[in-house]
Amino acid sequence: MSRWSAWFATVVAGVTVIATAAYGYGSSPVRPHSVTPIIYGYPYAPDCPIAGVVVDRVDRFGMYECNCTSYVAWALHANGLRTDWFIRGAMDAWNWPHVARLAHLRVTASPSVGAVAVWPRLGGRFGHVAFVTDVVSGGRFSVAEYNLPSWLGARLDFDVRSNVSPVGVQFIVVPASRG
C-alpha cells in the first residue's frame, strides 16, 4: 500500500469514527477490553509531515501536534479515557509517569489495553509514548504511535507495531473519563 493509500485509509477511518461519535450511530466511546480501541482518526494527521520539520503548533491537550504525546492524548480521549491529568508545559514523554503519579494514576511494568506505554529514554531527552492496543502472551504488546524515534532517525508519521517487548517500558493505567 502506498503512503497516499495508507493516509487516505486513515482519513476515511477517522471520518467514520467521528461520524459515529457525533451522530450517535453505534455505541459510546470504546472502553479498553470491550472492543478494538480507536486508533485512526487523529485530527492533525493531514497537517503532519511524512518527512521534514514538524511545525510547533499546540493541540487542544497542550501537546505539540504530530508528536507522540499529542497522538496518545488524542487516543486516550477518543477511547473515553481520562486526559484531565495532563499538566501543560510538563508533558515531554519522559515525564508522563511522574505526572501520572501526581494524579494518582497507576504506573506499572505490565501492559494493558488502553494504557500508555512510556520509553523514558528513547529518542534522547524527550522520551517516547504510545497507545497500547493489544497484549499477547509473555507480556508482549501492540501499540499505535506517532514519531517513533530510532537509530535511523524519527519516523514523522503514524505507525502500528506488534510483538513489542516490555523491557524498559513503563505503563500508565488510565481510567475512564469522569464525564
Backbone bond lengths (Angstrom), bond angles and torsions (degrees), N, CA, C in turn:
res aa  C-N    CA-C-N  psi(-1)  N-CA   C-N-CA  omega(-1)  CA-C   N-CA-C  phi
1 M - - - 1.449 - - 1.525 107.98 -
2 S 1.294 117.39 131.22 1.463 120.96 179.05 1.522 110.18 -71.37
3 R 1.336 116.27 162.59 1.469 120.09 177.19 1.524 110.51 -59.85
4 W 1.339 116.61 -37.67 1.463 119.71 179.54 1.524 109.89 -64.16
5 S 1.328 118.23 -44.73 1.458 121.64 179.02 1.520 110.98 -63.27
6 A 1.324 116.72 -41.98 1.469 120.62 178.51 1.525 110.33 -63.52
7 W 1.332 116.71 -43.28 1.468 120.22 178.91 1.521 109.96 -62.47
8 F 1.331 117.37 -45.45 1.452 121.34 -179.15 1.525 110.45 -62.31
9 A 1.327 118.04 -42.04 1.465 121.07 178.15 1.523 110.68 -62.43
10 T 1.330 116.60 -38.33 1.461 120.84 178.03 1.519 110.64 -64.20
11 V 1.325 117.27 -43.87 1.463 121.17 -179.97 1.523 110.52 -65.09
12 V 1.327 118.09 -44.62 1.461 121.21 -179.90 1.525 110.25 -61.99
13 A 1.327 116.60 -44.10 1.469 119.89 178.24 1.524 110.07 -62.09
14 G 1.319 116.59 -40.34 1.459 120.79 179.66 1.517 112.12 -64.27
15 V 1.325 116.68 -41.64 1.462 120.43 178.98 1.527 109.27 -63.91
16 T 1.333 117.05 -39.56 1.458 120.46 178.03 1.525 110.73 -62.07
17 V 1.322 116.57 -44.54 1.470 120.85 179.58 1.522 110.18 -63.62
18 I 1.324 117.06 -45.39 1.462 120.90 -179.15 1.530 110.38 -63.48
19 A 1.329 117.15 -44.47 1.462 120.11 179.45 1.521 110.82 -63.18
20 T 1.310 117.08 -41.38 1.463 120.71 178.90 1.514 110.28 -60.44
21 A 1.334 116.99 -46.29 1.467 120.43 -178.89 1.524 111.42 -69.74
22 A 1.316 117.07 -42.96 1.454 120.35 -174.03 1.523 113.13 -72.24
23 Y 1.316 117.55 -34.72 1.457 119.80 -174.40 1.519 113.49 -105.59
24 G 1.339 116.61 7.63 1.451 120.03 172.41 1.515 115.56 77.46
25 Y 1.312 119.30 9.57 1.457 120.57 176.07 1.514 108.42 -75.94
26 G 1.285 117.31 139.18 1.459 120.16 179.45 1.520 110.31 81.24
27 S 1.316 116.21 -155.05 1.457 120.75 -174.80 1.516 111.39 -102.08
28 S 1.329 114.86 179.86 1.462 121.63 177.39 1.524 109.86 -68.87
29 P 1.348 118.03 177.50 1.462 119.33 -177.69 1.522 112.47 -51.30
30 V 1.310 115.33 145.47 1.459 122.14 -177.59 1.515 110.18 -65.17
31 R 1.292 117.00 134.25 1.455 123.18 174.83 1.523 107.74 -103.16
32 P 1.330 117.76 143.55 1.466 119.39 178.06 1.525 111.03 -53.26
33 H 1.293 116.22 143.86 1.458 126.45 177.43 1.525 113.69 76.45
34 S 1.331 119.78 -6.52 1.457 119.43 -177.72 1.523 111.87 -95.10
35 V 1.297 117.60 -39.87 1.450 123.83 -176.80 1.522 106.67 -150.50
36 T 1.302 116.68 166.20 1.455 119.74 175.72 1.524 109.47 -56.66
37 P 1.335 117.47 129.30 1.472 119.90 -178.38 1.526 112.53 -62.57
38 I 1.320 115.13 153.15 1.465 121.54 174.69 1.526 107.73 -76.84
39 I 1.326 116.71 121.86 1.470 120.02 177.87 1.524 111.98 -127.34
40 Y 1.326 117.29 -12.10 1.460 121.31 179.49 1.523 109.74 -105.90
41 G 1.324 115.64 149.57 1.452 120.25 178.43 1.510 113.59 113.79
42 Y 1.342 116.80 9.31 1.464 121.24 178.00 1.528 108.71 -52.61
43 P 1.334 118.38 117.15 1.466 121.02 -170.08 1.528 115.61 -66.89
44 Y 1.324 117.37 -18.28 1.466 119.40 -178.25 1.529 112.13 -94.20
45 A 1.327 117.82 -2.12 1.469 121.80 -176.71 1.529 113.53 -51.69
46 P 1.338 119.36 -43.39 1.474 118.18 -179.38 1.534 113.28 -62.46
47 D 1.321 117.48 -23.07 1.462 121.13 -179.51 1.520 113.31 -93.20
48 C 1.346 116.97 -6.93 1.462 120.25 -176.38 1.522 110.24 -84.09
49 P 1.323 116.33 128.39 1.464 119.19 178.42 1.517 111.05 -72.92
50 I 1.315 116.44 147.07 1.462 120.20 174.39 1.520 108.28 -78.72
51 A 1.290 117.21 -30.98 1.460 122.10 174.71 1.519 107.22 -148.64
52 G 1.301 115.42 150.06 1.454 118.83 179.41 1.514 111.33 117.91
53 V 1.296 115.86 -164.88 1.458 121.75 -175.62 1.525 109.75 -92.76
54 V 1.316 115.46 132.92 1.460 120.60 177.56 1.527 108.65 -77.21
55 V 1.310 116.82 134.37 1.457 121.83 177.00 1.522 107.80 -74.80
56 D 1.318 117.21 135.49 1.459 121.43 -177.49 1.522 111.51 -83.09
57 R 1.339 115.66 80.46 1.465 122.24 173.77 1.518 107.53 -112.57
58 V 1.321 116.11 139.41 1.456 121.05 -177.64 1.528 109.54 -94.27
59 D 1.343 115.95 134.98 1.465 121.32 179.80 1.526 111.15 -86.36
60 R 1.297 117.35 -176.61 1.465 122.33 -177.07 1.516 113.51 -66.26
61 F 1.345 117.91 -15.62 1.462 122.06 -179.61 1.528 112.64 -97.61
62 G 1.334 116.31 0.00 1.459 120.44 -179.00 1.515 112.94 86.23
63 M 1.324 117.60 15.65 1.467 122.87 179.62 1.533 108.56 -107.02
64 Y 1.331 115.75 156.58 1.459 119.05 176.15 1.526 109.52 -74.75
65 E 1.338 115.85 126.78 1.456 121.83 179.03 1.520 110.98 -52.81
66 C 1.311 115.26 145.69 1.468 124.20 175.43 1.521 113.69 72.25
67 N 1.317 118.21 3.92 1.458 120.91 174.58 1.523 109.34 -94.14
68 C 1.323 116.59 164.04 1.460 121.18 -179.81 1.521 111.35 -58.02
69 T 1.315 117.32 -37.82 1.464 120.88 -178.33 1.529 111.44 -65.49
70 S 1.312 117.76 -41.19 1.456 122.20 178.65 1.521 110.13 -64.16
71 Y 1.331 116.46 -45.25 1.467 119.88 -179.98 1.528 110.91 -61.40
72 V 1.324 117.63 -46.03 1.463 120.32 -178.10 1.527 110.56 -66.52
73 A 1.324 117.93 -39.00 1.466 120.17 175.78 1.525 109.98 -59.25
74 W 1.338 117.10 -44.89 1.458 120.96 177.62 1.530 110.65 -62.23
75 A 1.338 118.14 -44.89 1.472 121.76 -178.53 1.527 110.82 -62.01
76 L 1.326 117.35 -41.40 1.463 119.78 176.92 1.527 109.84 -59.44
77 H 1.327 116.10 -49.79 1.466 120.93 -179.42 1.535 111.25 -61.43
78 A 1.323 117.55 -45.41 1.468 122.12 -178.31 1.523 111.78 -62.16
79 N 1.320 116.98 -26.72 1.455 121.70 -179.18 1.525 112.89 -99.36
80 G 1.325 116.88 13.31 1.460 120.86 175.16 1.518 114.39 74.03
81 L 1.330 116.62 24.56 1.463 120.97 -179.62 1.531 110.44 -103.60
82 R 1.310 116.05 156.60 1.471 121.36 -174.29 1.528 113.20 -62.69
83 T 1.313 114.45 139.38 1.467 122.12 171.28 1.521 110.41 -129.13
84 D 1.316 117.61 3.41 1.465 121.62 -177.72 1.525 113.50 -74.24
85 W 1.311 117.83 -2.08 1.462 122.02 -179.43 1.523 113.10 -92.43
86 F 1.315 117.39 -5.14 1.461 120.44 179.78 1.524 111.20 -66.90
87 I 1.325 116.32 144.48 1.456 122.23 175.39 1.528 107.24 -116.73
88 R 1.312 117.09 112.89 1.474 120.62 -179.33 1.520 110.15 -56.20
89 G 1.321 115.35 134.40 1.454 121.28 178.81 1.523 114.34 84.54
90 A 1.339 117.82 -2.41 1.464 120.62 -178.08 1.526 111.60 -127.09
91 M 1.328 116.62 23.47 1.455 118.87 -170.96 1.522 115.35 -112.21
92 D 1.341 118.30 32.92 1.458 118.36 166.91 1.524 105.93 -61.67
93 A 1.310 117.42 146.55 1.465 121.60 -172.53 1.533 112.76 -53.62
94 W 1.314 118.85 -40.31 1.466 120.74 -177.82 1.525 111.99 -60.43
95 N 1.335 117.92 -24.62 1.456 123.05 -175.11 1.537 113.66 -92.37
96 W 1.322 118.84 -6.75 1.457 121.17 -176.80 1.533 113.07 -57.71
97 P 1.340 120.75 -43.22 1.475 118.48 179.13 1.532 112.52 -60.52
98 H 1.320 117.52 -40.38 1.461 121.01 179.20 1.537 110.79 -63.55
99 V 1.324 116.56 -47.50 1.462 121.14 179.61 1.534 109.95 -63.27
100 A 1.323 117.34 -39.03 1.466 120.92 178.07 1.529 110.80 -62.62
101 R 1.319 116.98 -43.63 1.463 120.06 178.48 1.532 111.26 -62.94
102 L 1.323 117.25 -38.66 1.468 120.36 176.35 1.524 111.30 -58.76
103 A 1.339 116.65 -31.90 1.462 122.20 179.71 1.532 111.84 -91.19
104 H 1.338 116.23 9.00 1.465 122.64 178.64 1.522 113.04 64.96
105 L 1.331 116.95 30.94 1.458 121.16 172.66 1.527 107.84 -89.42
106 R 1.326 115.63 150.67 1.460 120.47 -178.47 1.533 109.98 -80.68
107 V 1.332 115.64 132.28 1.465 122.70 174.48 1.522 105.67 -116.33
108 T 1.323 116.22 126.72 1.459 121.44 -171.53 1.524 111.07 -138.45
109 A 1.320 115.91 173.29 1.466 121.60 176.51 1.524 111.53 -98.22
110 S 1.337 117.21 2.11 1.469 121.85 -177.57 1.525 110.93 -110.20
111 P 1.336 116.92 130.27 1.465 119.63 179.40 1.520 111.78 -74.99
112 S 1.333 115.75 154.16 1.458 122.74 171.30 1.521 107.76 -149.77
113 V 1.317 116.18 151.00 1.462 120.53 -179.74 1.524 109.16 -61.49
114 G 1.323 116.13 131.06 1.459 122.03 -179.13 1.516 113.51 91.83
115 A 1.326 117.50 -6.21 1.462 120.67 178.16 1.528 109.87 -78.48
116 V 1.313 115.01 164.57 1.464 121.62 173.69 1.525 107.24 -98.61
117 A 1.315 117.09 123.04 1.466 122.17 174.30 1.524 107.18 -88.96
118 V 1.339 116.24 129.96 1.462 121.04 -177.52 1.519 109.30 -124.01
119 W 1.331 114.95 125.65 1.457 122.46 171.08 1.532 105.41 -109.50
120 P 1.335 117.97 93.52 1.472 120.46 -173.19 1.531 114.46 -61.10
121 R 1.318 118.03 -27.96 1.458 120.06 -175.43 1.533 114.14 -106.56
122 L 1.308 117.45 -3.68 1.460 120.76 179.99 1.526 109.47 -75.47
123 G 1.299 117.24 135.92 1.459 120.31 177.91 1.514 113.79 82.08
124 G 1.337 116.64 27.73 1.457 118.87 178.21 1.506 112.36 75.87
125 R 1.297 116.29 -138.61 1.464 120.69 -172.49 1.521 114.20 -76.15
126 F 1.320 118.82 -9.78 1.461 120.71 -176.29 1.519 114.31 -92.75
127 G 1.338 118.76 -28.94 1.451 121.86 -174.23 1.521 110.63 77.14
128 H 1.337 115.63 -170.86 1.463 120.91 -178.28 1.525 109.33 -151.34
129 V 1.326 116.77 141.87 1.463 122.70 173.63 1.525 109.49 -126.23
130 A 1.338 115.04 152.68 1.460 122.14 177.05 1.523 107.93 -146.67
131 F 1.334 116.40 162.22 1.456 122.83 -179.26 1.528 108.50 -99.72
132 V 1.334 117.54 123.83 1.466 122.07 -177.64 1.523 109.43 -77.27
133 T 1.344 116.05 124.56 1.460 121.66 -176.83 1.521 114.00 -109.16
134 D 1.346 117.52 -17.35 1.459 120.70 -178.33 1.523 108.28 -162.51
135 V 1.321 116.08 151.96 1.460 122.32 175.18 1.518 106.95 -127.82
136 V 1.327 116.03 132.61 1.462 120.98 179.63 1.518 109.47 -120.41
137 S 1.314 116.63 -179.72 1.465 121.33 -176.25 1.519 111.93 -58.17
138 G 1.314 115.04 150.90 1.460 120.59 178.04 1.511 113.72 77.36
139 G 1.330 117.47 10.36 1.460 120.55 178.59 1.517 113.74 81.05
140 R 1.316 117.12 1.32 1.456 119.38 177.08 1.526 108.68 -72.37
141 F 1.326 116.38 157.94 1.456 119.83 -172.75 1.517 110.57 -150.33
142 S 1.333 115.19 169.46 1.469 122.53 176.91 1.517 108.16 -117.12
143 V 1.333 116.08 151.96 1.462 121.03 -179.77 1.518 111.12 -138.91
144 A 1.335 114.13 159.59 1.459 123.20 167.10 1.524 104.83 -117.87
145 E 1.340 116.74 140.90 1.463 119.21 -172.43 1.523 111.91 -160.61
146 Y 1.320 114.56 166.68 1.458 123.47 170.56 1.518 107.38 -121.97
147 N 1.323 115.91 147.74 1.470 123.66 171.10 1.519 114.54 57.80
148 L 1.311 116.87 54.46 1.460 120.74 176.86 1.528 110.20 -65.11
149 P 1.348 117.80 114.13 1.468 119.05 176.25 1.533 109.44 -72.11
150 S 1.296 117.19 146.00 1.458 120.88 176.25 1.511 108.96 -154.25
151 W 1.299 115.40 172.83 1.453 119.90 178.78 1.518 111.01 -67.20
152 L 1.331 117.95 -13.35 1.467 121.65 176.29 1.519 111.90 -90.50
153 G 1.334 116.82 -4.17 1.455 121.41 -175.57 1.516 109.34 108.66
154 A 1.307 117.19 162.89 1.462 121.34 -176.48 1.522 110.93 -70.34
155 R 1.337 115.14 141.09 1.462 120.83 168.56 1.507 105.32 -86.22
156 L 1.292 117.95 122.38 1.457 120.81 -177.00 1.526 110.60 -97.51
157 D 1.332 115.55 47.80 1.451 119.39 179.49 1.520 110.31 -154.31
158 F 1.315 115.54 179.47 1.453 123.49 179.34 1.520 109.64 -71.83
159 D 1.326 116.13 145.26 1.454 121.25 -179.30 1.522 108.93 -148.59
160 V 1.311 116.86 146.20 1.456 123.07 172.10 1.524 106.16 -122.75
161 R 1.330 116.02 126.48 1.469 120.54 178.20 1.521 109.31 -121.72
162 S 1.320 116.38 145.65 1.460 120.46 176.33 1.520 109.45 -126.87
163 N 1.332 115.12 165.28 1.459 122.16 179.52 1.527 112.15 59.60
164 V 1.328 116.52 40.18 1.461 123.20 -177.90 1.523 108.85 -82.88
165 S 1.316 116.66 135.49 1.461 121.92 178.79 1.527 110.65 -76.15
166 P 1.336 117.56 139.97 1.464 120.34 178.69 1.530 113.89 -82.31
167 V 1.323 117.63 0.04 1.463 120.86 -177.96 1.530 110.16 -63.61
168 G 1.333 116.25 125.61 1.459 122.08 178.42 1.517 114.71 78.79
169 V 1.341 117.34 7.99 1.458 121.84 -177.16 1.532 109.31 -106.83
170 Q 1.321 115.97 139.78 1.457 122.05 171.14 1.522 106.76 -108.59
171 F 1.335 116.26 145.20 1.458 120.89 -178.55 1.518 109.28 -120.46
172 I 1.326 115.27 129.69 1.457 121.60 176.28 1.526 107.53 -99.74
173 V 1.314 116.45 119.81 1.452 122.12 178.60 1.528 107.29 -87.88
174 V 1.324 115.35 113.35 1.467 120.79 -174.47 1.523 109.22 -105.88
175 P 1.322 118.15 120.85 1.472 119.69 179.71 1.530 112.11 -75.96
176 A 1.328 114.27 169.80 1.454 120.83 176.92 1.531 109.69 -61.38
177 S 1.331 115.05 149.90 1.460 119.16 179.49 1.525 109.82 -64.63
178 R 1.302 115.48 157.07 1.463 121.55 -173.50 1.507 113.63 -82.73
179 G 1.307 116.59 -8.45 1.466 115.29 -176.10 1.438 115.69 -150.36
